[in-house]
Amino acid sequence: MTPPATALQTPDGPTIERLPRIRSSLQPSNHPYLNGAWTPQHEELTAIGLSVIEGQIPGDIDGIYLRNTENQVHQPLGRYHPFDGDGMIHQIDFKDGKANYRNRFVRARCFEAEQEANASLWGGLMDGPGVSTRPGFGAHGRLKDSSSTDIIVHAGKAISTFYQCGEGYVLDPETLEQAGLAGWVPLDGISAHAKVDTRTGELLFFNYSTHAPYMHYGVVDAAGKLAHYVPVPLPGPRLPHDMCFSENWSILNDLPVFWDQELLKRDLHVVRLHKDLPSRFALIPRHGDTSEVRWFEAKPTYILHFLNAYEQGDEVIMDGYFQENPTPKPLPNEDGYGHLMAFVDEHSFQPRLHRWRFNLATGETVEQRLDDRVLEFGMFNQRYAGQPYRYAYSTTTKPGWFLFNGFVKHDLETGESWALTLPEGRYASEAPFAPRINAVDEDDGYLVSFIIDENAGTSECILIDCKRFEDGPVCRIALPHKISSGTHSHFVERKDLQAA
């Protein structure tokens, strides 16, 4: 449960309720991902009746935008990586042309333990063995499960997840009140990027580990009960990050970017590109058994994120982001952050919008490049998840940084695209698609994104009309404080919440 709040009415602005401050031991630092747009936010509050900076909040959007962010609370024990930060959910709720805002730390078990100690207890992604002072919780106990990677809504509940197969934490998507662990999560945890099929109400997920069979796949039914869970054996420990699904198939992966096996025996987690291995994709029927897995090979790469998949005749067609250089060399950096800066800079690992076609009749894979620009973190209208779709929305990034500085809309049918670049010093969040009330076609709606304005030291929320993409935001809504950057987001329509 979150602590009680105190209310404050601001002149000509929202009514703000602030929660008691958390305990923090974090010291000032010149670390590039503890400053600027990545400055941790420790304040938790509720703001009712947000002020509009420009334009007008449309009356035809009714739902909730949730975004997970990393916010380091305590002084790191070793070398800090931005994905080590504690999870904080930022939420904006749209209804009847008005908007309210909330943000809350995810009260993960590791977060609570460090609050009690008022210190970091676990090392981070860049640290070797022996840094953590106690075992962690969940499948990957060497790291802190900060539940800071992803956020989805399923069966009326928000679920925050950690990409290294954490425990999964449940929140009320409207109030952000917390309900503890998701009871259906297996012992090996749940990776980030569980998928929700809006047509069936099912949640599809996977996990991975350093022990055989190394990966599992599961289905949670529309009522929130674990309905299906099977192994998908791999040759050894791997690092899958995302999955995809079509109407009848779930698609998992075995990619040739994973830990050096000899170093892993010494508990050293060093990632290598194994150039002699292909990319492999496992197609398993939605409720299929291990024996029904069909493997397809493709060019070696790493894929952080997929877009969508659908079926067409004998083919399953899947879109995502193919990395040209998945293990880049460290960037020149006087402060010793060159390795970190390279591995979070999309212009170093060079993801490109890409299509894979898996032919179920022949077993062949055909690949196609869809755009030569550096793009990632794609979104689409979730009403078309697992179905043929036409429009995709990707982010662009600032070279040298993990900071989104614009968006590209693709018409995958005609090949046309439209770009929107933010002014220098303004950085976006991953932007899901929010359908209009009574939308008449696929791109009838808005992209929703939080913006960090480093020029003004503020944050806001913007809505982009996808029918008039290059016109820029139709409205800008002031947030009550500057937020930290982060990774993933989700939009849930209110009608879907009510149905759940």
HUQUIRA-V89361 format. One record per helix or strand of 3 or more residues. SS is the DSSP state (a for helix, b for strand). FROM is the first residue (numbers start at 0). TO is the last residue. If there is no record, write none. Layout:
ss = [SS,SS]
from = [FROM,FROM]
to = [TO,TO]
This chain:
ss = [b,b,a,b,b,b,a,b,b,a,b,b,b,b,b,b,b,b,b,a,b,b,a,b,b,b,a,a,b,b,b,a,b,b,b,b,b,b,b,a,b,b,a]
from = [4,14,35,44,51,62,81,85,97,108,149,156,168,177,202,214,225,248,256,260,270,278,289,293,305,314,337,345,350,364,375,381,390,403,416,425,432,444,457,465,472,485,493]
to = [8,18,37,47,54,70,83,94,104,116,153,160,170,180,207,219,230,253,258,263,272,284,291,297,311,322,342,348,358,368,378,383,396,410,420,427,434,452,464,470,477,492,498]
